């Protein structure tokens, strides 16, 4: 199975920058597949986190696992 060094580096950087995150990796193996989940969520963000995970499940089901380009939101101009 592939190394997760990059993922560990990414998670470490999120921690250093005090960023809440959810990182999920899927690794296909010869005899079994593995899923690794890393997250750091503040208790105040729990409801948004759970709603986001539910939305992600719906998106994956509706796209049948195919990658979809997310629609980018435009930033509001500062006045």
Secondary structure, DSSP 8 states (H G I E B T S, - for coil): ----HHHHHHHHHHHHTT--EEEEEEE--SS--EEEEEEE--GGGHHHHHHHHHHHHHHHHHHTT--------------
